[in-house]
Amino acid sequence: MSTQGLGTISKDALAQGAGGFDYYSGTTNHTGNWGIVEVVGDAVFTTLTVANTGGASLAGPTFTAGFKFFGDITVIKLASGSVIAYRHSI
């Protein structure tokens, strides 16, 4: 895929998913090392742990399909919905 004409953020985002992805739709607790989490079906998180956020909680509100989280994400637990979590490059 050519990245010509893409801004810096887009190039970085492409690099974040170089390690593949995981699809989650259940309520199981998942641990890993992801750079991007994209909401596929409207989702409510029980836990979404992102490094360097000062302890901010993303649990509770509904995030609509298409919403993306960027960061050093280490824990994902859904109350409902589905997401694709893109792994950091290996």
C-alpha positions in Angstrom: 0.0 0.0 0.0 1.4 3.4 -0.9 1.5 6.0 1.8 2.3 8.8 -0.6 0.2 11.9 0.2 -0.8 10.6 3.7 -0.1 12.8 6.7 2.2 11.8 9.5 -0.6 10.5 11.7 -1.9 8.2 9.0 1.6 6.7 8.3 2.0 6.1 12.1 -1.4 4.5 12.3 -0.5 2.2 9.4 2.7 1.1 11.2 0.7 0.4 14.4 -1.2 -2.4 12.8 1.8 -4.1 11.3 1.6 -6.9 13.8 -1.9 -8.0 12.8 -5.2 -7.6 14.6 -7.6 -9.3 17.0 -11.4 -9.2 16.7 -13.3 -9.2 20.0 -17.1 -9.3 20.6 -17.5 -11.1 23.9 -17.2 -10.0 27.5 -13.9 -11.8 28.2 -10.9 -9.8 29.5 -8.2 -9.5 26.9 -4.6 -8.4 27.5 -2.1 -7.5 24.9 -0.2 -4.7 23.2 -2.3 -2.8 20.7 -1.8 0.6 19.1 -5.3 1.1 17.7 -8.8 -0.1 18.8 -11.5 0.4 16.2 -15.2 0.0 17.2 -16.9 -2.2 14.7 -20.3 -2.6 16.4 -21.4 0.1 18.9 -19.5 -0.8 22.0 -19.5 -0.2 25.7 -16.2 -1.0 27.5 -16.0 -2.4 31.0 -12.2 -1.8 30.9 -10.0 -0.1 28.3 -6.5 0.5 29.7 -4.4 3.0 27.8 -0.9 4.0 29.1 -0.2 7.7 30.0 -3.8 8.8 30.3 -3.6 9.8 33.9 -6.1 7.1 35.0 -8.9 8.4 32.8 -11.7 5.9 32.5 -13.3 5.1 29.2 -15.8 2.6 30.8 -19.5 3.3 30.6 -20.3 5.5 27.5 -21.4 4.0 24.2 -18.9 4.4 21.4 -20.3 4.2 17.9 -19.0 2.1 15.1 -16.1 3.7 13.4 -14.7 5.3 16.5 -10.9 4.7 17.0 -8.7 4.8 20.1 -5.0 5.4 19.6 -2.3 4.7 22.2 -0.5 2.0 24.1 -3.5 -0.1 24.9 -3.0 -3.1 27.1 -6.4 -4.3 28.4 -9.7 -4.6 26.6 -12.9 -5.8 28.2 -16.3 -5.2 26.5 -19.7 -5.0 28.2 -21.3 -5.1 24.7 -20.4 -4.5 21.0 -17.4 -5.5 19.0 -13.9 -4.1 18.2 -10.8 -4.8 16.1 -7.6 -4.3 18.0 -4.5 -3.6 15.9 -1.3 -5.0 17.4 1.9 -3.0 17.5 4.4 -4.1 15.0 6.5 -7.1 16.1 
